[in-house]
Amino acid sequence: MNSEMIFYAGLGVMIVTTFLGRTVKERGMKTLSHEQLGFVMASFSKMRIVGMYILFCIVGVYLVLGYTKWLDYLTELGYNPMVGYFILLMMYIITSHGLSIAKLRKMDLPSEYLRSVYIGAGLQLLGLSALLIGMMNYMGR
């Protein structure tokens, strides 16, 4: 398999596992009562807003670095800024999943729901890992 095919395979795995992970999480939400569902949504409202700002900052810094030609400078030094960008995104996703799971474990929620959250998060991380491996192979790392 050439590096381009590996990249597309990683992208395909990421898309499929993200879809499956979201489906598993949605099915798990059906096990919650209306009160529990409202409690979970209310508990994560601040976390979603903060997460959105962090994500905008990561994307914004990357765009500013590209506009000011710092990405070209980093490439000349031998660093691949795209790989660094995706590693930052992976760290953000892993951290947000970890914090969410830690917060959910402290709540009194059904074990079926928690199991679906674990499986969904694992599937999504598997897909992101496949994309990162495909990207690193495609970019020669």
PERACOR-V889666 format. One record per residue. N is the residue number from 0. PHI is phi in degrees with one decimal (none if undefined). BURIAL is # if it has 16 or more other C-alpha atoms within 10 Angstrom, else .. D_FIRST is the distance of its C-alpha to the first C-alpha in Angstrom with 1 decimal. Layout:
n	phi	burial	d_first
N	PHI	BURIAL	D_FIRST
N	PHI	BURIAL	D_FIRST
This chain:
n	phi	burial	d_first
0	none	.	0.0
1	-81.6	.	3.8
2	-65.8	.	6.6
3	-67.8	.	8.2
4	-66.3	.	6.2
5	-64.4	#	6.6
6	-61.7	#	10.1
7	-66.2	#	10.9
8	-64.7	.	10.0
9	-62.3	#	12.3
10	-64.2	#	14.8
11	-64.0	.	15.0
12	-62.1	#	15.6
13	-62.8	#	18.2
14	-64.0	#	19.9
15	-65.2	.	20.2
16	-69.9	#	21.5
17	-64.8	#	23.8
18	-61.2	.	25.3
19	-64.9	#	25.7
20	-62.3	#	27.2
21	-66.3	#	29.7
22	-63.5	.	30.6
23	-62.8	#	31.4
24	-64.8	#	33.4
25	-64.7	.	35.3
26	-64.3	.	36.2
27	-65.1	#	37.4
28	-65.0	#	39.7
29	-69.8	.	41.4
30	-81.1	#	42.8
31	-86.8	#	44.8
32	-75.9	.	48.3
33	-62.4	.	49.2
34	-66.8	.	50.8
35	-64.4	#	47.9
36	-62.9	.	45.5
37	-64.0	.	47.8
38	-64.1	.	48.2
39	-63.6	#	44.4
40	-61.9	.	44.0
41	-67.3	.	47.0
42	-68.2	.	45.9
43	-105.9	.	42.6
44	-63.6	.	44.0
45	-66.6	.	44.5
46	-64.1	.	41.2
47	-66.0	.	39.4
48	-67.0	.	41.4
49	-62.8	.	40.8
50	-61.1	.	37.1
51	-64.2	.	37.1
52	-64.7	.	38.9
53	-62.5	.	36.5
54	-63.8	#	33.5
55	-61.5	.	35.4
56	-65.7	.	36.2
57	-61.0	#	32.6
58	-65.3	.	31.6
59	-62.5	.	34.8
60	-61.9	.	34.4
61	-62.3	#	31.0
62	-67.2	.	32.5
63	-65.6	.	35.5
64	-61.8	#	33.5
65	-67.3	.	31.6
66	-67.3	.	34.9
67	-89.2	.	36.7
68	69.6	.	33.9
69	-68.5	.	33.4
70	-65.0	#	29.6
71	-64.7	#	29.7
72	-63.4	.	31.8
73	-64.1	.	29.5
74	-64.5	.	26.6
75	-62.5	.	28.9
76	-77.1	.	29.6
77	100.9	.	26.0
78	-97.5	.	25.4
79	-97.9	#	22.9
80	-62.7	#	25.1
81	-65.8	.	22.5
82	-65.5	.	21.1
83	-61.1	.	24.8
84	-61.7	.	25.5
85	-71.7	#	23.0
86	-65.8	.	24.1
87	-60.6	.	27.7
88	-63.2	#	26.8
89	-63.3	#	25.2
90	-62.3	.	28.4
91	-61.4	#	30.5
92	-67.1	#	28.9
93	-63.5	#	29.1
94	-64.0	.	32.7
95	-66.8	.	33.8
96	-63.4	#	32.4
97	-61.4	.	34.1
98	-65.2	.	37.4
99	-63.9	.	37.4
100	-65.0	.	36.9
101	-62.0	.	39.6
102	-68.6	.	41.9
103	-65.7	#	41.3
104	-65.4	.	42.1
105	-77.0	.	45.5
106	-83.4	.	46.4
107	-90.5	.	47.9
108	-117.4	#	45.2
109	-61.3	.	44.3
110	-64.7	.	41.8
111	-62.2	.	39.9
112	-66.8	#	39.3
113	-61.9	#	38.2
114	-62.2	.	35.8
115	-66.4	#	34.2
116	-66.0	#	34.0
117	-61.7	.	32.2
118	-65.3	#	29.7
119	-61.5	#	29.1
120	-65.8	#	28.7
121	-62.5	#	26.3
122	-63.6	#	24.1
123	-66.3	#	24.2
124	-68.2	#	23.5
125	-61.1	#	20.5
126	-64.8	#	19.1
127	-65.7	#	20.0
128	-64.0	#	18.4
129	-63.1	#	15.0
130	-65.3	#	15.6
131	-63.9	#	16.7
132	-63.3	#	13.8
133	-62.3	#	11.4
134	-65.8	#	14.1
135	-64.7	#	14.6
136	-66.6	#	11.0
137	-66.4	#	11.2
138	-90.0	.	14.8
139	84.6	.	14.2
140	-95.3	.	16.2
